[in-house]
Amino acid sequence: MKPIDQHAVQKWLDDFIGKDVYVHAETTNGAYASSHGRDGVNVGVYIRNIQVSFSHAKITTDNNESYRVGLKTALGWLYTEGLTDWTIHNEDKLLLAGHDSEGRVRVALQISEQPFTYE
């Protein structure tokens, strides 16, 4: 993965508008990014192969250190914040992730016209 290029990612997001796509989204401070020695409860969300269609997509940033993506669906929004890196997998899957300073995944958003496999 490489640091997010906001314009390139926006182009990919725009290419998915109006299509039935599959989404993988997760956030965690647990399994991938354990908070050893800190008080608190581990939290996380994991969804995979949820099929959606969105009419609007936007990537924004306040500080050029992390980004957020919003996808507007017919019934609401899917919103992911804290993204830092991106890549294209197999020429058709947009993969976005947010890593902490030690390289651990904190958040992920992936979009594809084909279901994601469990490799």
Secondary structure as a PSIPRED ss2 file (coil, helix, strand):
# PSIPRED VFORMAT (PSIPRED V4.0)

   1 M C   1.000  0.000  0.000
   2 K E   0.000  0.000  1.000
   3 P E   0.000  0.000  1.000
   4 I C   1.000  0.000  0.000
   5 D C   1.000  0.000  0.000
   6 Q H   0.000  1.000  0.000
   7 H H   0.000  1.000  0.000
   8 A H   0.000  1.000  0.000
   9 V H   0.000  1.000  0.000
  10 Q H   0.000  1.000  0.000
  11 K H   0.000  1.000  0.000
  12 W H   0.000  1.000  0.000
  13 L H   0.000  1.000  0.000
  14 D H   0.000  1.000  0.000
  15 D H   0.000  1.000  0.000
  16 F H   0.000  1.000  0.000
  17 I C   1.000  0.000  0.000
  18 G C   1.000  0.000  0.000
  19 K C   1.000  0.000  0.000
  20 D C   1.000  0.000  0.000
  21 V E   0.000  0.000  1.000
  22 Y E   0.000  0.000  1.000
  23 V E   0.000  0.000  1.000
  24 H E   0.000  0.000  1.000
  25 A E   0.000  0.000  1.000
  26 E E   0.000  0.000  1.000
  27 T E   0.000  0.000  1.000
  28 T E   0.000  0.000  1.000
  29 N C   1.000  0.000  0.000
  30 G C   1.000  0.000  0.000
  31 A C   1.000  0.000  0.000
  32 Y C   1.000  0.000  0.000
  33 A C   1.000  0.000  0.000
  34 S C   1.000  0.000  0.000
  35 S C   1.000  0.000  0.000
  36 H C   1.000  0.000  0.000
  37 G C   1.000  0.000  0.000
  38 R C   1.000  0.000  0.000
  39 D C   1.000  0.000  0.000
  40 G C   1.000  0.000  0.000
  41 V C   1.000  0.000  0.000
  42 N C   1.000  0.000  0.000
  43 V C   1.000  0.000  0.000
  44 G E   0.000  0.000  1.000
  45 V E   0.000  0.000  1.000
  46 Y E   0.000  0.000  1.000
  47 I E   0.000  0.000  1.000
  48 R E   0.000  0.000  1.000
  49 N E   0.000  0.000  1.000
  50 I E   0.000  0.000  1.000
  51 Q E   0.000  0.000  1.000
  52 V E   0.000  0.000  1.000
  53 S C   1.000  0.000  0.000
  54 F E   0.000  0.000  1.000
  55 S E   0.000  0.000  1.000
  56 H E   0.000  0.000  1.000
  57 A E   0.000  0.000  1.000
  58 K E   0.000  0.000  1.000
  59 I E   0.000  0.000  1.000
  60 T E   0.000  0.000  1.000
  61 T E   0.000  0.000  1.000
  62 D C   1.000  0.000  0.000
  63 N C   1.000  0.000  0.000
  64 N C   1.000  0.000  0.000
  65 E C   1.000  0.000  0.000
  66 S C   1.000  0.000  0.000
  67 Y E   0.000  0.000  1.000
  68 R E   0.000  0.000  1.000
  69 V E   0.000  0.000  1.000
  70 G E   0.000  0.000  1.000
  71 L E   0.000  0.000  1.000
  72 K E   0.000  0.000  1.000
  73 T E   0.000  0.000  1.000
  74 A C   1.000  0.000  0.000
  75 L C   1.000  0.000  0.000
  76 G C   1.000  0.000  0.000
  77 W E   0.000  0.000  1.000
  78 L E   0.000  0.000  1.000
  79 Y E   0.000  0.000  1.000
  80 T E   0.000  0.000  1.000
  81 E E   0.000  0.000  1.000
  82 G E   0.000  0.000  1.000
  83 L E   0.000  0.000  1.000
  84 T C   1.000  0.000  0.000
  85 D E   0.000  0.000  1.000
  86 W E   0.000  0.000  1.000
  87 T E   0.000  0.000  1.000
  88 I E   0.000  0.000  1.000
  89 H E   0.000  0.000  1.000
  90 N C   1.000  0.000  0.000
  91 E C   1.000  0.000  0.000
  92 D C   1.000  0.000  0.000
  93 K E   0.000  0.000  1.000
  94 L E   0.000  0.000  1.000
  95 L E   0.000  0.000  1.000
  96 L E   0.000  0.000  1.000
  97 A E   0.000  0.000  1.000
  98 G E   0.000  0.000  1.000
  99 H E   0.000  0.000  1.000
 100 D C   1.000  0.000  0.000
 101 S C   1.000  0.000  0.000
 102 E C   1.000  0.000  0.000
 103 G C   1.000  0.000  0.000
 104 R C   1.000  0.000  0.000
 105 V E   0.000  0.000  1.000
 106 R E   0.000  0.000  1.000
 107 V E   0.000  0.000  1.000
 108 A E   0.000  0.000  1.000
 109 L E   0.000  0.000  1.000
 110 Q E   0.000  0.000  1.000
 111 I E   0.000  0.000  1.000
 112 S E   0.000  0.000  1.000
 113 E C   1.000  0.000  0.000
 114 Q C   1.000  0.000  0.000
 115 P C   1.000  0.000  0.000
 116 F C   1.000  0.000  0.000
 117 T C   1.000  0.000  0.000
 118 Y C   1.000  0.000  0.000
 119 E C   1.000  0.000  0.000
